[in-house]
Amino acid sequence: MSNWRKMGVVCSLVAGVAAWPLSAQTPQAMFLGIPVKPVKGVYLVLKDVNVRAKPATRGRRLGRVEKGTRVEAVGRGLKGPWLAIRSIPDSATKTGGKDLGFVYEPIMMPIIDGTLNKDLTGRLPVGRGPGCGYVISFEDKSEALGMLFKFADYSVQWTCTSGGRDVRFATPMFITEGPHVGTRNPIHQITVDIPNLENGHGPEDVFSTHMLWDRGKGRVRFDSANIEKLVRIKTKAKTKPEATATELPAALRAALQLAHDVWTGAVWRVLMAGENEDRN
């Protein structure tokens, strides 16, 4: 999937802060002698920023963190938009992260690591579409033009059964490691592509089905498709199918299930008539 294609799909992506809701009952912890609300996550620094000894602009300057640096958030100041951060542990040297200090949260972007350490396998039951087994394999990461984060790219190998025969085909899949357009929350877009579905007119003719993973709420929801006539749920529908997912593997599995369920019979007729099939 080319970068320009992905940028066209995602449109634009937020350069802002994640708003992880924390209730008044959230337990407190100590960071550099300062009480904080515990938080967990990796953030990307959007521009060079001062690191301070306490969550305030008058706090003593401890150093700077450069634009593009990934840091681990461990807490949030009790007042104001300040994150307590430490450096990312170095797996190569097996050294732990170092407490760095407090940074101004609005110039931090919440991100994920889309890498899979092993393939994900599963089966989608017969429903709106045929019964299908799948294998999701991590392939690589690609640049998001104009952004500091990347896309995590996967290949999905499908084996679907219909009419007593198995049909195998592959589809690309990717997730935005940074937040999706129009939100300051940790919401990531997951897209499943089917190239040349309708006897396409070139290598970039792709049918794309988009899901949104809201990490804060722990759910994946069908969002839209670039060819609406090929999905059962329209973009402007008030109610859209969703599934629960708090971690990346579950989110990818849920995205496949949702795509499988919203594709119309026209999509499945083309897929099941594919040439790369095994007949029983």
N, C-alpha and C positions, 0 to 999 in steps of 0.2 A: 504494500500500500504506500503510495508516494506521500511525501510530506504535504504537498499542496492539497492533495485529496483530503487528508486528515484535517488540515486547517479549514477546509471548506465545510467539513462535517461538524467540527467543534465550533466553528465561527470565531469566537474570541473567548479568552479565558481570563478569569479574574486575577488581579494582582492585589490581593488584600489579605485580610486576617480571617482565621477560622474562629467561629464563635461556638466554642464547646460549652453548652449550657451546664452550669454548676449550681446546685441548689444550696440553700442556706445551711443544709445539714451536711454538706460536704466536709469530711474531716480535714484537719489542717496538718501540715508538715513544716519542717524547718529547712531553709535553704540559705546558707551563708549567714545563719543567725537571724533570718527574717522569716516570719510565719507566712506560708503560702497555701493555696488550695492545690492539691495534687492534680497534675494533668499528665497525660502520656501521649507522645506522638513525635513525629519527625517534621521539622519545618525547614523551609528554604529561605535564606536571607535574600531579600529583593534589592537591597542596596547597602553600601557600607554603613555600618551602624555602630554606635558606641555601646559598650557593655558597662553597666553600672553596678555598684555594690548594693544598692537598694532600689526598689521599684518607684523611682521618681527622677525627674530630669536634674534635680539638684544632687542626686546620688553621686558618690565619688566614682570617677571614670577608672575602670579596671583595664580597659583595652578596647579593641575594635574587632568586629567580625566582618569579613569582606563579602561583597555581593556574590551570590551563587553558592555560598557555604551551606552545607546541611548540618543542622544541629538537632539535639534531642531536647524537647521540652519536658520539664519535670514538675513544673508548678506555675501557678499564676498568682500575681500579687493580690492581696485582699482588696485593694482599691486601685482603680485605674487599669488601663490596658497594658500590663507588663507581664512578660513571660520570664520565668527562671529557666535558663538553658545550660546545657553541658555539651561538650564535644562528643561526636559520635565515637563509640569504642572502635579501636583498630583491630580487626580480626586477624590481620597479618602478623602484628606484633603481640596480639593477645593482651593489649593494654586497655584498661577501662576508660570511660569518658571522664573528662575533667570538668568540674563545676566552673562555669565561666562568669555568670552573673545575670543581671536582668537586662532585657532589651525591650524596646517599644514594639508591642505586638502588631500594630497595623502595617508594619513593613515586613512581616513574616508570613509565609504561605505554607499551609499544611500540605504535606505530600505523603505519598506511599511509595513503597518499593514493590513494583509489579512482578518481580522475579519469582518464578516457581522453582523450588528445589527438586521437585519431581512431578511427573505427569499426573494429571487429574483424570480419573476414569469414572464412568457412571452410566446410568441408563435412564432415558426419558420414556415414561409409559405411553401407551397408546391413548390418545385423547383427540385434540384438535388435529394432530398430525400422527404419523405412524410411530410405532415403537422404535426408538433409536438408542444405540449405544454410542458413547463418545470417548475420545481421548483428547484432552487439552494439553498441548505442549508449549512451553515458553520458548520463543525463538530468539528475540533480541530486543533492544530498545532503540528507538529512533527519535530524532530531534523534533521538537515542536517549534516550528519557525517563529522567531520573535519571542520565545518563552524560555525560561530557565529550566523548567522541568522537561520530562520526556514522555513518550508513549511507550508502554510495555506491549510488545507484539506477541501474539500466540497463533498457533495453527490448531484447528479443530478437525480431527478425523472422525467422520460420522459413519456409522453402519446402521442403516434403517431397513426395517423389514416390512414388506407389504406384498400381498398376493402370493405368499409362499416363496419369495426371493429376497435376498439381501442386496442392498445397493450401497456402495461406498462412495463417499465424496468428501472433499475438504473445503473448509471455509476459513478465511482469515478472521482474526478477532483482536481487538486492542482495548486498552484502558488508558485514560489520562491519569498520569501520576499526580497532577495538580488538580485544583478545583475546577468544576464545570462552569460554563458561562453564567453570569448573572447572579451569582451567589457568593456570600462570604463564608459559607459553611463548607465543611469537608464533603462535597458531593462530586463524585467522579463519573464520567461517562464511559460506558462499556458499549462497544459497537461490534456487531457480527455482520460481516460482509459476504455477499454471494456475488462473485464476478460473473458478468455476461449472462445473467439469468434469462433475459428475454431475447436470446440470440443477439447479444450486444453488438454495438457498432465500433468497438475498440477496447483496448485493454483497461481503460479507466471507467468503463461502464459497469457500475456496481450497484447492487441493491443493498442498502444499508439499513439495519435495524438497530435503534439506539435505546439503551437502558441507562438509568441513573442510579448509582449506588450512593445512598445517604449513609455515610459511616456513623454520623452522630445519632441517627435514629435506628440504625441497624436494619436497613431494608433496601431492596432493589426494586425499581418500578419501571415498567415499559414506558418509554417516553414518546418516541416518534419513529417514522421511517421516511426515507427520501422518495419512495413511491407508495403513496397511501393506498392505492387500490390493491396492493399486495398484502395488506395487513387487515386483520379483523377489527382492530381498535384504532380509531382515528386520533390524530394529534390533539384535537380540541375536546376529546371526550372528558366528561367530568369525573368518571371513575375509570381507573386503569389498573390492570392486574399487577400485583407485586408479590414479593417473597421476602422472607427474613434472611438477613446475612450480616454478620458482624465482622467477619474476616474475609480476606481476599479470596481464598479458594471457594468459600461458600458463595461469594458474590459472583464469581465467574460461572459457577454451576447454575445459580439462579438466573443469570442472564441468558444462558442457553435454554433453560426451561421456558422462560418467557418468550424468547424468539420462536422456539418450536411451537408454542401455543398460539401465537398471534399470526403466524404466516397462514395465508389463505390456501385453499385447495389448489389454486393455480400455481403457487410456488412449489408445492409438494409434487404436483404432476410433472413439472420440469425436472425437479431433483431426482425423482424416482425413475425418470426415463433416461437418466444419465448413462454414459457409455462405460464408466468405471464401476461395474457392478459384478457381483458374484451370484450366479443363479444356483439354487439348490436342486 
